[in-house]
């Protein structure tokens, strides 16, 4: 059944049609060897089923997939040069169809898919209207089939050149038919209406309509396809094989250049982001991300140039050996400008190399600019940090001055309390015995001394009480002492032997083993406190890095004493 919903009016029909679809895929000797291995070419049984599905349960003896399989039968191969195989494609289709495709792949990157169209909708006379739909389906199916056979590296290259959608990449179509209806001269198909429009469906844009030298063969050439009508097409086989490479490469190079120009646009976008660096804090990081992606793409673009150059050098040798004596072959060569295409193949690659080189230099310059802007931002951040530190330092000093003032104020307030207590007892000189005694000269001085003594006694008491409350508000003493000295291995092992190690951890940083040892001490030097000590050493380089000490609810011990105790205990270990 046909899946076509519109009513077709066909004007051109072909008979005995052989269809060849060509494309260029980056290959080389190593890749063709891997390709042959993927097809198991050296096995006695040449058949196999290929699929792009991944077995999610490899431990099981079954692998269930839908009928999206390709049956591959290897027909001929050379492990280092080429492989030919037949592929029976069974992808799900809207209409029922049988696809048997012969595939030729060589180390130059020439890939040709060939098939003979037997009939469409049970009609042996093939309508170009319907053929265009079959052709589009075969182009996509061959892309999906090859995807499961290529290496990850090759898929990455195709993904780069074809903008992330390599399964829909365009290819060059070569059609060879023995008869065409209506049976007219080739130039009569260039009518600008029905006949030319139908040809455009399979040739993209038909540019050449040629009656060949013998008067019977006709040749139609377009931007992405050609149609040759000849009763004896075999004599054109060698020519079409070479043309298939260059025409497929031409499409690949056009996509290659489009990708390269897109990379230039991304570089332009990164420059715009850098100009916004003072406004948008995220602009520099976004520009760096773009530059990183472009740099990775440029590396692959350079590698593609090497692949294409090597392929063209080898194909140019094959072109030189082609027999061009037949006038019809010579006319086809002139029509498609194949001689010019061969001569300029290396030149186009050299031109592309210059553009990629310029892109590389541009990336280097932008990287320098990005680094300069990043340093500028870092300098601003450092200045801001220094200002913040200075402000915090001033705040700390102000807090210290405020604290000292508060301590003085506390003492004065405590003294006034002492005065109030005295006045409460004596009633502000209203007590007769005291009033009379104070009236005398010695008494007034003695009373003044008593008042001042009370003032200072109460103030001192309040000061000590405040200090005790402050010390109790921070019950734990934690300190880290940086040692950074080499140790004697034998002495260190003896030192650890005397300790009851409660925890030992080891980590690897840059090939150096860092060990932590934790133990408790409560001898006299700790003044009645229990100290938990954690020593960190670099085992690989025999270095003591640091020691951390933790004392819960410390009593009568200071940080200076803790540091002195640690230095004394490690003195023998770090001495020569």
MORAPE-V99271 format. One line per field, one symbol per residue. ss: DSSP state (h for helix, s for strand, l for the rest). psi: psi as a letter, one per 30 degrees, with the letter a starting at -180 (. if undefined). burial: # if it has 16 or more other C-alpha atoms within 10 Angstrom, else .. A space follows every 50 residues. Layout:
BEGIN
ss = ???
psi = ???
burial = ???
END
This chain:
BEGIN
ss = llllllllllllssslssssssssllllhhhhhhhhhhllllllllssss lllllllllllllllllllssssssssslllsssssssslllllllllss sssssslllssssssssllsllsllsshhhhhhhhhhhhhhhhhhhhlll lhhhhhhhhhhllllhhhlllsssssslsssllllhhhhllllhhhhhhh hhhllssssssllllllsssssllssssslllhhhhhhhhhhhhhhhhhh hhhhhhhhhhhhhhhhhhhhhhhhhlllllllhhhhhhhhhhhhhhhhhh hhhhhhhhhhhhhhhhhhhhllllllhhhhhhhhhllhhhhhhlhhhhhh hhhhhhhhhhhhhhhhhhhhhhhhhhhhhhhhhhhhhhhhhhhhhhhhhh hhhhhhhhhhhhhhhhhhhhhhhhhhlllllhhhhhhhhlhhhhhhhhhh hhhhhhhhhhhhhhhhhhhhhhhllsssssssssssllhhhhhhhhhlll llsssssssllssssssssssllhhhllllssssssssllllssssssss ssllllllhhhhhhhhhhhhhhhhll
psi = kkgkflkkjkfkkkkhkkkkkklkkjlaeeeeeeeeeefhfflejfllkk lfkkjfifflgljklahilkkkjkeklkfgelkklkkjkhlklelklkjj kkkkklffgkkkkklkjelkhgkfjkkeeeeeeeeeeeeeeeeeefeffl leeeeeeeeeeghgiffgkklkkkkjlflkkkillefffifgbeeeeeef ffgdjkfkjkkleffekkkkkafgllkkjkfifefgeeeeeeeeeeeeee eeeeeeeeeeeeeeeeeeeeeeeefgefejffeeeeeeeeeeeeeeeeee eeeeeeeeeeeeeeeeeeeffkjgfkeeeeeeeeegheeeeeegeeeeee eeeeeeeeeeeeeeeeeeeeeeeeeeeeeeeeeeeeeeeeeeeeeeeeee eeeeeeeeeeeeeeeeeeeeeeeeefhhgfjeeeeeeffleeeeeeeeee eeeeeeeeeeeeeeeeeeeeeffifkjklkjkdhkllkeeeeeeefffkj kfkjlklkjhgkjkkkkklkkgaefghgljkkkjkkljeeghkjelkkkk kkikkhkleeeeeeeeeefgeeegl.
burial = ..........###################.######..#.#.....#..# #.................##.###..#.#############.......## #################..#....########..#..############# ...##.##.###...##.############....##..##....###### ############....##############.....#..############ ###.###.##..##.##..##.##..#.....###.##.##..##.##.# #..##.######..##..#........######.##.#..##..##.##. .##.##..##..#..##..#..##..#....................... ......#..##########..................#............ #..#######.##.............#..##.#..##....#........ .............#######.....#..###########..######### #..#.......##..#......##..
END
